[in-house]
Amino acid sequence: MKVFLVRAALLTVIWLFLFYLVIIPHTNINRDLCYLVAKNATSLLTVFDSGYHVSFVFRDKYFLNTVCYNDNCVVGVGRPCNGLELFALFAGFFPRVADLILWLARPTMFMAPFNNSWLWPVLGIIFLPFTTLFYVILWSPGVGLGGWDWLWIGFAVLMDLTNLFGHYRSYRDRGALTSATPASV
């Protein structure tokens, strides 16, 4: 676990270093496109409330077209995207898609924990997407999982079960699980 945390911290520091010192200075942002995104988002939001407007604000070393609500800037459009932040956000909301992207981007890394069998990853993506994602990320060749890794796997299983029971409950509350007994005449 300590090796994993050291690797994760090191990769994060290296990524942030590259992002802020190499990628951002060489990024050209299409200002017209950013303005159109902010303007169209504002026009959609004004359907619900007329307090939205677009403002041009200097924030985080960038001039941003910002969607504001009652003079409070809410969302800035135009900051370069950090791919690591985007993947973490994406994986949190769409773990199945994150699994598939990881499988397509790094097929050897994704298949190695499952002994190159396609059945277990497919079942994992369908039924336990967070657990599959955590398992693939935490698994080490020759070692597998050990120590604190199992805590993270347990946390992922808990997230998956919570998600499954939440879907079951909403399905049941809609009345889709009631028995189809004929009405008495």
N, C-alpha and C positions, 0 to 999 in steps of 0.2 A: 504494500500500500504506500509506503514512504517513497519508493522508487516512482510509482505512478504519480504521486503528488508533486514530487520534484520535477518529473518530466512535464506534467501539466503546467506547473508554474513557469518552468523554463520556456516551454512553447508559447505560453501567453505573453511573457516578457518579450520574446523574440518577435512574435506577431505584432504586438503593439509598437515595438521599435520600428519594424519595417513599415507598418501602416502609417505612423505619424511622421517618420523621417524619409521614407522613400515613396510610398504610394500617394499620400495626400499632396505633397508638393508638385507631383507630376500629373495631377488629375485636373482635367478640364471639365467643368460642369456646364452643361447647356442651360444657360440662364433663362432663355425663352421658354424652354420646356418646363423648367421649374416654376416659372411664373404661371404658365398655363395650368399645371397641375394644381397649384395653390388657388388660382382663380376659379377653376371648375369645382374643386372641392368646396370652396366657399359658396359658390352659387348653389350647389346641392344642399349644403347645410342651411342656407337661408330659407329653404322650404319649411324647415322646422322652427327656425327662430331668426329674426332679422338682425341679431346682434353680431353676426360674423362679418369680418372684412379681411382683406389681404393687406399686410404691412411689409415693408422692406426693412429688415433688422440686421444689425451686425452682432453675431453671436458665435462664440467658439472659433474665432479667426476667419469667419465667413460671413458674407452678406447673404441672408436667407430671405426668400419669400415666405412669410410666416402667416398662417391662418390665425387670426385673433378673434376672441369673443369678448365683447364689452371691454376693449382695451387691454385684455390679458392675452399675451401671445401664447398660443396653445401648441401648435405644431410648426416646425421649421421645415421647409422643403428646399433642399439644395446642398445639404451636408453630404460629403462622400460617405458611402456605406462601408462599414467595417464588416467584412465577410464572416468573421468568427462570431460577432454579435448576431448577425443575421441567421447563421446556421443554428445557433443556440436558441434563438427565438422561434425559428421555424420548427426545430425538433421538439420544442415544448408544446407547440400547438398542433403539429402534424407529425407525430412520431412514425407513422407508417410511411409517409412520403420521405421522411429523413432516412429511414431504413433503406428504402429503395434507392435513394440518391447515393447513400454510402455503399450499397451493394454494387451499383453501376460504376461509381467512381473508383472504388478500391475492392474489386471482386475477390482478390486473394486474401486480403485482410478480413473481409466479411465472411468468407467461406471457411477459413482456417479453424475457427472455434467449433465448427460443426462437421469436421473431418471431410470437408468438400462434398457433403450431402446437401441436396437442395430442399429436401422435405422439411427438415427442422427449421430452417430459416423462413420458409413460406408459412408454416404453421405459427411460428413466432410472430411474424409480421401481422398475420390475421388476428390471432387471439391475444398475444402479449407484446405489443409493439415497443413499449418502454423497456421491458425486460430484455428483449432482443437487442435493442440499441445499446443498453448499458452493458450487456454481456459481451457484445462484439468490441466495445470500446475498452472494457476492463480486462479482457482475456489476453494473456501473454503466452507466446509460443514456448513450449517446453515446461511451463509452470502452470498454466491454466488460471484458475482463480484461487486466491488464498487470502486468509486473514480478513482485513476490512473490506475487501471486495464483496464478500458475501453480504455485508451490511447494505451496500449500495444496490446489490441485486434484490435483496429483500425490500428495500425502499421502492425499487422499480416495480416489483410484483404488487406491492401495496397500491401504487399509482394505477397499475393496470386493472386490478380488482375493483378499485374505487370507480374507475371509468366504466367497467363492465356493469357493476351494480347500479351505477347512475343511469346508464342506458336502459337497463332492465326496469328500473323504477319508473322512468319517464314513459316507457312503453306500456307498463302496467297501468299507470295513472291515466293514460289516454283511453283505457278500456280495451286495448287490443288483446289482453290476456284473459279476459273473462270467458267463462265456458259458454259454448253456444247451445244453450238448452232451449228447446222450443217453448214458446209462451203457452200458458194454459188457456184453453178456450172455454 
